[in-house]
Amino acid sequence: MASRDDIKFLSNPNIGSKRKKYCRFKKYGIKYIDYKDADFLLQFVNPQGKILPRRITGNSLKYQRRVATAIKRARHLGMMPYVADLLK
């Protein structure tokens, strides 16, 4: 019987496997999300400037709400754009 290393695959066998999503705020113990740190908040915004949903970022509900509030405050103060073409 051939082992897994001996079998040649036509495509990558790891394509269908997904990594477990986790809340980075819980993992690293981040308690406060600073609205003045626009570079950090850009991780949670897509290239058009829209806030990414929880199912993509992996944030917990509590921290997703805080991220959304921080992004909206940064937008209000002019630190982040409301709408952008290829923001990143």
C-alpha positions as CSV (number, residue, x, y, z in Angstrom):
1,M,0.0,0.0,0.0
2,A,1.4,3.4,-1.0
3,S,1.8,6.0,1.7
4,R,0.5,9.5,1.4
5,D,4.0,10.8,0.5
6,D,4.2,8.4,-2.5
7,I,0.9,9.5,-4.1
8,K,1.1,12.3,-6.6
9,F,-1.8,14.6,-6.6
10,L,-3.0,16.6,-9.6
11,S,-4.0,19.5,-7.4
12,N,-3.0,20.6,-3.9
13,P,-4.8,18.3,-1.3
14,N,-4.9,21.2,1.2
15,I,-7.1,23.4,-1.0
16,G,-10.4,22.4,0.7
17,S,-9.0,22.6,4.3
18,K,-9.7,25.8,6.2
19,R,-7.8,27.2,9.2
20,K,-9.8,27.8,12.3
21,K,-10.8,31.4,12.7
22,Y,-10.1,33.1,16.0
23,C,-10.7,36.4,17.7
24,R,-7.3,38.1,17.7
25,F,-8.4,40.4,20.5
26,K,-9.2,37.6,22.9
27,K,-6.0,35.7,21.9
28,Y,-3.6,38.5,22.5
29,G,-5.6,40.1,25.4
30,I,-6.3,43.4,23.7
31,K,-8.9,45.3,25.8
32,Y,-9.1,48.7,24.1
33,I,-9.3,49.4,20.4
34,D,-7.9,52.8,19.7
35,Y,-9.7,54.8,17.0
36,K,-6.6,57.0,16.5
37,D,-4.6,54.0,15.2
38,A,-5.8,54.1,11.5
39,D,-3.1,51.6,10.3
40,F,-4.4,48.9,12.7
41,L,-8.0,49.6,11.7
42,L,-7.2,49.2,8.0
43,Q,-6.9,45.4,8.6
44,F,-10.7,45.4,9.2
45,V,-11.6,47.3,6.0
46,N,-11.7,46.1,2.4
47,P,-10.1,48.0,-0.5
48,Q,-13.3,49.9,-1.1
49,G,-13.4,51.1,2.5
50,K,-16.2,48.9,3.8
51,I,-16.0,47.2,7.2
52,L,-15.4,43.5,6.9
53,P,-17.9,41.2,8.5
54,R,-17.2,38.8,11.4
55,R,-17.4,35.7,9.3
56,I,-14.3,37.0,7.4
57,T,-12.3,38.6,10.2
58,G,-13.1,36.0,12.9
59,N,-13.7,38.6,15.6
60,S,-16.1,37.9,18.4
61,L,-19.3,39.8,18.5
62,K,-18.1,42.1,21.4
63,Y,-14.9,43.1,19.6
64,Q,-16.5,43.4,16.2
65,R,-18.9,46.0,17.6
66,R,-15.9,47.9,19.1
67,V,-14.0,47.7,15.8
68,A,-17.0,49.1,13.9
69,T,-17.3,51.9,16.4
70,A,-13.6,52.8,16.2
71,I,-13.7,52.8,12.4
72,K,-16.7,55.1,12.4
73,R,-15.0,57.5,14.9
74,A,-11.9,57.5,12.8
75,R,-13.9,58.3,9.7
76,H,-15.8,61.1,11.4
77,L,-12.5,62.7,12.4
78,G,-11.0,62.3,8.9
79,M,-8.4,59.7,9.8
80,M,-9.9,57.2,7.5
81,P,-12.0,57.7,4.3
82,Y,-15.6,56.8,4.1
83,V,-15.2,55.6,0.5
84,A,-12.0,54.9,-1.3
85,D,-10.7,53.4,-4.6
86,L,-8.1,50.8,-3.8
87,L,-7.4,51.9,-0.2
88,K,-4.7,49.4,0.5
